[in-house]
Amino acid sequence: MRAIRCKQYGPPESLVVDNLPDLEAPPGHVVIDVKAAAVNFPDVLIIENKYQFKPPLPFTPGSEAAGVVRAVGAGVT
């Protein structure tokens, strides 16, 4: 799968497209084939390392997405 990744803190232009292995749905989770995603103001602050939430590098930013459920893990109804 392709993913937008933050490998170093900086402006949105510093994000890169990476090829990653396809995800599996662990128990209690779903995997979504994302068809549309947004980069909102908190996302920009996170990739610039200016937000209280600081995920370890590298990470895939984004808190808004729409798509189709591809896989469902055990225990998901």
A tleap script that builds the chain and sets N, CA, C and O, in Angstrom:
source leaprc.protein.ff14SB
mol = sequence {
  NMET ARG ALA ILE ARG CYS LYS GLN TYR GLY
  PRO PRO GLU SER LEU VAL VAL ASP ASN LEU
  PRO ASP LEU GLU ALA PRO PRO GLY HIE VAL
  VAL ILE ASP VAL LYS ALA ALA ALA VAL ASN
  PHE PRO ASP VAL LEU ILE ILE GLU ASN LYS
  TYR GLN PHE LYS PRO PRO LEU PRO PHE THR
  PRO GLY SER GLU ALA ALA GLY VAL VAL ARG
  ALA VAL GLY ALA GLY VAL CTHR
}
set mol.1.N position { 0.843 -1.177 0.000 }
set mol.1.CA position { 0.000 0.000 0.000 }
set mol.1.C position { 0.886 1.237 0.000 }
set mol.1.O position { 2.045 1.184 0.409 }
set mol.2.N position { 0.338 2.332 -0.455 }
set mol.2.CA position { 1.059 3.606 -0.406 }
set mol.2.C position { 0.557 4.398 0.792 }
set mol.2.O position { -0.625 4.354 1.132 }
set mol.3.N position { 1.475 5.125 1.428 }
set mol.3.CA position { 1.126 5.927 2.596 }
set mol.3.C position { 1.934 7.213 2.594 }
set mol.3.O position { 3.108 7.221 2.227 }
set mol.4.N position { 1.303 8.282 3.002 }
set mol.4.CA position { 2.009 9.549 3.226 }
set mol.4.C position { 2.658 9.440 4.595 }
set mol.4.O position { 1.984 9.134 5.579 }
set mol.5.N position { 3.949 9.685 4.668 }
set mol.5.CA position { 4.691 9.506 5.912 }
set mol.5.C position { 5.421 10.776 6.315 }
set mol.5.O position { 5.891 11.541 5.474 }
set mol.6.N position { 5.502 10.976 7.605 }
set mol.6.CA position { 6.323 12.042 8.176 }
set mol.6.C position { 7.562 11.357 8.736 }
set mol.6.O position { 7.489 10.643 9.737 }
set mol.7.N position { 8.702 11.579 8.082 }
set mol.7.CA position { 9.959 10.971 8.513 }
set mol.7.C position { 10.824 11.949 9.298 }
set mol.7.O position { 11.723 11.550 10.038 }
set mol.8.N position { 10.536 13.244 9.121 }
set mol.8.CA position { 11.225 14.283 9.877 }
set mol.8.C position { 10.228 15.428 10.052 }
set mol.8.O position { 9.397 15.673 9.178 }
set mol.9.N position { 10.316 16.115 11.165 }
set mol.9.CA position { 9.389 17.213 11.426 }
set mol.9.C position { 9.673 18.369 10.484 }
set mol.9.O position { 10.825 18.679 10.182 }
set mol.10.N position { 8.593 19.006 10.022 }
set mol.10.CA position { 8.736 20.132 9.113 }
set mol.10.C position { 7.396 20.491 8.501 }
set mol.10.O position { 6.357 20.037 8.979 }
set mol.11.N position { 7.404 21.296 7.453 }
set mol.11.CA position { 6.163 21.725 6.803 }
set mol.11.C position { 5.522 20.561 6.033 }
set mol.11.O position { 6.171 19.538 5.813 }
set mol.12.N position { 4.255 20.706 5.622 }
set mol.12.CA position { 3.591 19.639 4.860 }
set mol.12.C position { 4.372 19.195 3.633 }
set mol.12.O position { 4.273 18.034 3.234 }
set mol.13.N position { 5.138 20.078 3.031 }
set mol.13.CA position { 5.926 19.733 1.847 }
set mol.13.C position { 7.010 18.696 2.153 }
set mol.13.O position { 7.553 18.086 1.232 }
set mol.14.N position { 7.329 18.490 3.425 }
set mol.14.CA position { 8.369 17.523 3.786 }
set mol.14.C position { 7.828 16.090 3.875 }
set mol.14.O position { 8.611 15.154 4.041 }
set mol.15.N position { 6.514 15.899 3.768 }
set mol.15.CA position { 5.937 14.558 3.793 }
set mol.15.C position { 6.346 13.799 2.534 }
set mol.15.O position { 6.545 14.397 1.476 }
set mol.16.N position { 6.469 12.486 2.656 }
set mol.16.CA position { 6.876 11.657 1.522 }
set mol.16.C position { 5.882 10.515 1.331 }
set mol.16.O position { 5.192 10.116 2.269 }
set mol.17.N position { 5.819 9.996 0.108 }
set mol.17.CA position { 4.993 8.828 -0.188 }
set mol.17.C position { 5.882 7.592 -0.069 }
set mol.17.O position { 6.941 7.516 -0.693 }
set mol.18.N position { 5.443 6.630 0.736 }
set mol.18.CA position { 6.179 5.383 0.939 }
set mol.18.C position { 5.321 4.202 0.513 }
set mol.18.O position { 4.092 4.265 0.567 }
set mol.19.N position { 5.965 3.138 0.095 }
set mol.19.CA position { 5.286 1.867 -0.137 }
set mol.19.C position { 5.487 1.013 1.103 }
set mol.19.O position { 6.619 0.772 1.525 }
set mol.20.N position { 4.377 0.553 1.688 }
set mol.20.CA position { 4.405 -0.249 2.907 }
set mol.20.C position { 3.662 -1.561 2.671 }
set mol.20.O position { 2.855 -1.649 1.746 }
set mol.21.N position { 3.918 -2.578 3.490 }
set mol.21.CA position { 3.164 -3.831 3.354 }
set mol.21.C position { 1.677 -3.587 3.642 }
set mol.21.O position { 1.324 -2.711 4.431 }
set mol.22.N position { 0.820 -4.367 2.997 }
set mol.22.CA position { -0.612 -4.269 3.276 }
set mol.22.C position { -0.870 -4.612 4.736 }
set mol.22.O position { -0.180 -5.445 5.325 }
set mol.23.N position { -1.871 -3.959 5.307 }
set mol.23.CA position { -2.226 -4.183 6.704 }
set mol.23.C position { -3.146 -5.383 6.855 }
set mol.23.O position { -3.925 -5.703 5.957 }
set mol.24.N position { -3.046 -6.041 8.003 }
set mol.24.CA position { -3.970 -7.093 8.418 }
set mol.24.C position { -4.828 -6.500 9.532 }
set mol.24.O position { -4.373 -5.617 10.259 }
set mol.25.N position { -6.055 -6.974 9.672 }
set mol.25.CA position { -6.947 -6.471 10.714 }
set mol.25.C position { -6.784 -7.304 11.987 }
set mol.25.O position { -7.233 -8.449 12.033 }
set mol.26.N position { -6.142 -6.739 13.028 }
set mol.26.CA position { -6.028 -7.483 14.286 }
set mol.26.C position { -7.382 -7.504 15.005 }
set mol.26.O position { -8.288 -6.762 14.625 }
set mol.27.N position { -7.530 -8.335 16.027 }
set mol.27.CA position { -8.799 -8.385 16.758 }
set mol.27.C position { -9.233 -6.988 17.227 }
set mol.27.O position { -8.436 -6.217 17.762 }
set mol.28.N position { -10.514 -6.690 17.012 }
set mol.28.CA position { -11.073 -5.417 17.462 }
set mol.28.C position { -10.839 -4.250 16.532 }
set mol.28.O position { -11.205 -3.124 16.870 }
set mol.29.N position { -10.236 -4.476 15.358 }
set mol.29.CA position { -9.914 -3.400 14.423 }
set mol.29.C position { -10.452 -3.700 13.025 }
set mol.29.O position { -10.823 -4.831 12.713 }
set mol.30.N position { -10.483 -2.669 12.201 }
set mol.30.CA position { -10.810 -2.825 10.785 }
set mol.30.C position { -9.703 -2.185 9.959 }
set mol.30.O position { -8.976 -1.319 10.446 }
set mol.31.N position { -9.581 -2.612 8.715 }
set mol.31.CA position { -8.660 -1.990 7.765 }
set mol.31.C position { -9.528 -1.322 6.701 }
set mol.31.O position { -10.449 -1.933 6.159 }
set mol.32.N position { -9.217 -0.054 6.411 }
set mol.32.CA position { -9.990 0.726 5.448 }
set mol.32.C position { -9.117 1.057 4.246 }
set mol.32.O position { -7.987 1.520 4.407 }
set mol.33.N position { -9.630 0.824 3.048 }
set mol.33.CA position { -8.999 1.334 1.834 }
set mol.33.C position { -9.422 2.789 1.719 }
set mol.33.O position { -10.567 3.076 1.368 }
set mol.34.N position { -8.520 3.701 2.008 }
set mol.34.CA position { -8.836 5.130 2.047 }
set mol.34.C position { -9.019 5.654 0.629 }
set mol.34.O position { -8.172 5.443 -0.239 }
set mol.35.N position { -10.122 6.333 0.411 }
set mol.35.CA position { -10.426 6.939 -0.890 }
set mol.35.C position { -10.239 8.456 -0.853 }
set mol.35.O position { -9.982 9.077 -1.884 }
set mol.36.N position { -10.368 9.053 0.334 }
set mol.36.CA position { -10.163 10.497 0.496 }
set mol.36.C position { -9.635 10.751 1.903 }
set mol.36.O position { -10.060 10.109 2.864 }
set mol.37.N position { -8.710 11.690 2.012 }
set mol.37.CA position { -8.143 12.044 3.316 }
set mol.37.C position { -7.899 13.546 3.351 }
set mol.37.O position { -7.702 14.186 2.318 }
set mol.38.N position { -7.918 14.087 4.546 }
set mol.38.CA position { -7.696 15.523 4.718 }
set mol.38.C position { -6.504 15.749 5.641 }
set mol.38.O position { -6.206 14.925 6.506 }
set mol.39.N position { -5.849 16.842 5.449 }
set mol.39.CA position { -4.817 17.304 6.374 }
set mol.39.C position { -5.373 18.561 7.019 }
set mol.39.O position { -5.477 19.606 6.376 }
set mol.40.N position { -5.731 18.455 8.298 }
set mol.40.CA position { -6.326 19.592 8.989 }
set mol.40.C position { -5.276 20.319 9.836 }
set mol.40.O position { -4.116 19.913 9.891 }
set mol.41.N position { -5.698 21.379 10.479 }
set mol.41.CA position { -4.752 22.215 11.228 }
set mol.41.C position { -3.994 21.427 12.305 }
set mol.41.O position { -2.774 21.569 12.395 }
set mol.42.N position { -4.667 20.595 13.132 }
set mol.42.CA position { -3.885 19.810 14.106 }
set mol.42.C position { -2.870 18.876 13.442 }
set mol.42.O position { -1.782 18.673 13.981 }
set mol.43.N position { -3.210 18.302 12.276 }
set mol.43.CA position { -2.246 17.462 11.565 }
set mol.43.C position { -0.998 18.255 11.199 }
set mol.43.O position { 0.119 17.761 11.354 }
set mol.44.N position { -1.177 19.461 10.722 }
set mol.44.CA position { -0.026 20.307 10.362 }
set mol.44.C position { 0.817 20.596 11.601 }
set mol.44.O position { 2.045 20.548 11.541 }
set mol.45.N position { 0.167 20.893 12.715 }
set mol.45.CA position { 0.923 21.143 13.946 }
set mol.45.C position { 1.704 19.898 14.376 }
set mol.45.O position { 2.835 20.011 14.849 }
set mol.46.N position { 1.110 18.718 14.216 }
set mol.46.CA position { 1.793 17.478 14.600 }
set mol.46.C position { 3.031 17.263 13.735 }
set mol.46.O position { 4.096 16.940 14.261 }
set mol.47.N position { 2.911 17.437 12.404 }
set mol.47.CA position { 4.076 17.183 11.547 }
set mol.47.C position { 5.150 18.255 11.710 }
set mol.47.O position { 6.305 18.043 11.340 }
set mol.48.N position { 4.768 19.406 12.263 }
set mol.48.CA position { 5.750 20.445 12.556 }
set mol.48.C position { 6.279 20.337 13.987 }
set mol.48.O position { 7.063 21.181 14.422 }
set mol.49.N position { 5.852 19.294 14.728 }
set mol.49.CA position { 6.266 19.061 16.117 }
set mol.49.C position { 5.861 20.216 17.040 }
set mol.49.O position { 6.604 20.589 17.947 }
set mol.50.N position { 4.673 20.774 16.794 }
set mol.50.CA position { 4.171 21.904 17.581 }
set mol.50.C position { 2.877 21.567 18.321 }
set mol.50.O position { 2.173 22.472 18.770 }
set mol.51.N position { 2.557 20.288 18.454 }
set mol.51.CA position { 1.298 19.862 19.069 }
set mol.51.C position { 1.612 19.025 20.297 }
set mol.51.O position { 2.690 18.436 20.385 }
set mol.52.N position { 0.680 18.964 21.252 }
set mol.52.CA position { 0.954 18.199 22.476 }
set mol.52.C position { 1.078 16.700 22.218 }
set mol.52.O position { 1.779 16.009 22.958 }
set mol.53.N position { 0.409 16.179 21.177 }
set mol.53.CA position { 0.547 14.778 20.788 }
set mol.53.C position { 1.753 14.666 19.867 }
set mol.53.O position { 1.790 15.302 18.814 }
set mol.54.N position { 2.737 13.863 20.252 }
set mol.54.CA position { 3.974 13.741 19.479 }
set mol.54.C position { 4.256 12.263 19.185 }
set mol.54.O position { 4.935 11.591 19.962 }
set mol.55.N position { 3.732 11.759 18.059 }
set mol.55.CA position { 4.001 10.362 17.728 }
set mol.55.C position { 5.459 10.159 17.347 }
set mol.55.O position { 6.104 11.084 16.853 }
set mol.56.N position { 5.987 8.951 17.572 }
set mol.56.CA position { 7.375 8.698 17.178 }
set mol.56.C position { 7.498 8.658 15.652 }
set mol.56.O position { 6.581 8.230 14.951 }
set mol.57.N position { 8.638 9.109 15.162 }
set mol.57.CA position { 8.918 9.079 13.729 }
set mol.57.C position { 9.312 7.679 13.305 }
set mol.57.O position { 9.907 6.968 14.115 }
set mol.58.N position { 9.026 7.238 12.110 }
set mol.58.CA position { 8.128 7.869 11.151 }
set mol.58.C position { 6.678 7.529 11.485 }
set mol.58.O position { 6.414 6.516 12.133 }
set mol.59.N position { 5.739 8.367 11.049 }
set mol.59.CA position { 4.324 8.111 11.269 }
set mol.59.C position { 3.525 8.617 10.083 }
set mol.59.O position { 4.007 9.414 9.278 }
set mol.60.N position { 2.295 8.138 9.992 }
set mol.60.CA position { 1.374 8.581 8.957 }
set mol.60.C position { 0.392 9.547 9.593 }
set mol.60.O position { -0.433 9.128 10.405 }
set mol.61.N position { 0.453 10.836 9.248 }
set mol.61.CA position { -0.472 11.789 9.852 }
set mol.61.C position { -1.878 11.636 9.262 }
set mol.61.O position { -2.072 11.018 8.215 }
set mol.62.N position { -2.825 12.204 9.954 }
set mol.62.CA position { -4.183 12.234 9.427 }
set mol.62.C position { -5.193 11.753 10.434 }
set mol.62.O position { -5.051 10.673 11.008 }
set mol.63.N position { -6.200 12.546 10.647 }
set mol.63.CA position { -7.271 12.160 11.561 }
set mol.63.C position { -8.620 12.161 10.856 }
set mol.63.O position { -9.647 11.894 11.481 }
set mol.64.N position { -8.628 12.459 9.564 }
set mol.64.CA position { -9.863 12.451 8.783 }
set mol.64.C position { -9.649 11.599 7.539 }
set mol.64.O position { -8.730 11.839 6.756 }
set mol.65.N position { -10.514 10.598 7.369 }
set mol.65.CA position { -10.408 9.745 6.186 }
set mol.65.C position { -11.773 9.154 5.867 }
set mol.65.O position { -12.619 8.991 6.746 }
set mol.66.N position { -11.970 8.840 4.608 }
set mol.66.CA position { -13.180 8.152 4.153 }
set mol.66.C position { -12.761 7.062 3.198 }
set mol.66.O position { -11.833 7.241 2.410 }
set mol.67.N position { -13.443 5.928 3.265 }
set mol.67.CA position { -13.078 4.840 2.382 }
set mol.67.C position { -14.002 3.660 2.530 }
set mol.67.O position { -15.143 3.783 2.976 }
set mol.68.N position { -13.481 2.508 2.145 }
set mol.68.CA position { -14.244 1.268 2.142 }
set mol.68.C position { -13.549 0.271 3.076 }
set mol.68.O position { -12.332 0.096 3.013 }
set mol.69.N position { -14.326 -0.374 3.934 }
set mol.69.CA position { -13.762 -1.376 4.829 }
set mol.69.C position { -13.301 -2.574 4.004 }
set mol.69.O position { -14.083 -3.162 3.257 }
set mol.70.N position { -12.020 -2.931 4.148 }
set mol.70.CA position { -11.439 -4.040 3.393 }
set mol.70.C position { -11.335 -5.305 4.214 }
set mol.70.O position { -11.507 -6.405 3.690 }
set mol.71.N position { -11.053 -5.158 5.506 }
set mol.71.CA position { -10.872 -6.323 6.373 }
set mol.71.C position { -11.419 -6.022 7.752 }
set mol.71.O position { -11.359 -4.887 8.225 }
set mol.72.N position { -11.953 -7.049 8.393 }
set mol.72.CA position { -12.538 -6.912 9.732 }
set mol.72.C position { -11.867 -7.928 10.656 }
set mol.72.O position { -11.815 -9.118 10.347 }
set mol.73.N position { -11.358 -7.452 11.783 }
set mol.73.CA position { -10.720 -8.332 12.747 }
set mol.73.C position { -11.734 -9.051 13.616 }
set mol.73.O position { -12.909 -8.686 13.653 }
set mol.74.N position { -11.271 -10.070 14.309 }
set mol.74.CA position { -12.134 -10.823 15.209 }
set mol.74.C position { -12.749 -9.905 16.255 }
set mol.74.O position { -12.090 -8.998 16.765 }
set mol.75.N position { -14.010 -10.146 16.567 }
set mol.75.CA position { -14.684 -9.377 17.598 }
set mol.75.C position { -15.319 -8.094 17.126 }
set mol.75.O position { -15.946 -7.393 17.920 }
set mol.76.N position { -15.175 -7.758 15.843 }
set mol.76.CA position { -15.797 -6.538 15.307 }
set mol.76.C position { -17.163 -6.903 14.772 }
set mol.76.O position { -17.311 -7.851 14.000 }
set mol.77.N position { -18.167 -6.134 15.192 }
set mol.77.CA position { -19.526 -6.388 14.680 }
set mol.77.C position { -19.975 -5.277 13.776 }
set mol.77.O position { -21.090 -5.319 13.254 }
savepdb mol mol.pdb
quit
